Amino acid sequence: MSQLNDLPSSVLQFYTTASYPCSYLPEKLARSQVATPSHLIDTGVYGKLVKAGFRRSGAFTYRPYCDNCRACVPVRIVVDELILRRAHRRSWKRHQHLVATQHDLYYHADHYALYLRYQMRRHYGGGMDRDSREQYRHFLLPSNVNSRLVEFHENGQLRMVSIIDKLPDGISSVYTFFDPDVPGASFGTYNILWQAQQCLTLRLPYLYLGYWIKESRKMAYKAGFGPLQGLTDGQWGPLSNVQDRGRT
């Protein structure tokens, strides 16, 4: 991970959480480094934090800071070098009629219902499939940066919702959920391609996808969008150069 030298350390403080069960590697413990206070993390500051490997969940800005594991690799797409594979082209053609509209972050009952259905079908038993309305709001809707909620409709029916952050050098993909019951759909793939196209339109070089973990099946799809860059030892470079970092 990057050092904190380039970050506004004069106004921010960083603390490390206690250990908690890892969401991606079974039987492992994780810890996070958290940037505070959240109200001082505006778009410019957050852009620097993202380049240093941080990410946000609501107003909570963090990066992995585990004692004996460095498996989490921050990754980003260099959008003007993105290679479209056959599956990408199929997805783009299949869903190009979706109508995308961007909004300020806001709560809507239809979004929450779609979120629960998505969690039940795609992540059953993970805990988020039982999220209350307040848990949903707390997870996705607080933000001190330039965030947008994007709705995707098909013939007037809500199919997908995506939260994105617009940064000085790119877009950070925060979270996406979609209709899990449409046969033959590939909404997740289409959404990444749509975000990459937004970067190109805005002349932003990078699409930040959060973390990639070689051992995690949940993360495998990210490596399919290349060339992908990873952040290791404070430097962004081709993910293909990242070997199994394992445990230190």
Buried (B, 14 or more C-beta within 10 A) or exposed (E): BBEBEEBBEEEBEBEEEEEEEBEBBEEBBBBBBBBBEBEEBEBEBBBBBBBBBBBBBBBBBBBBBBEEBBBBBBBBBBBEEBEEEEEBEBBBEBBEEBEEEEEEBEEEEEBBEBBBBBBBEBBEEEEBBEBEEEEBBBBBBBBBBBBBBBBBBBEEEBBBBBBBBBBEBBBBBBEBBBBBEBEEBBBBBBBBBBBBBBBEEEEBBBBBBBBBBBEBEEBEEBBEBBEBBBBBEEEBEEBEEBEEBEEE
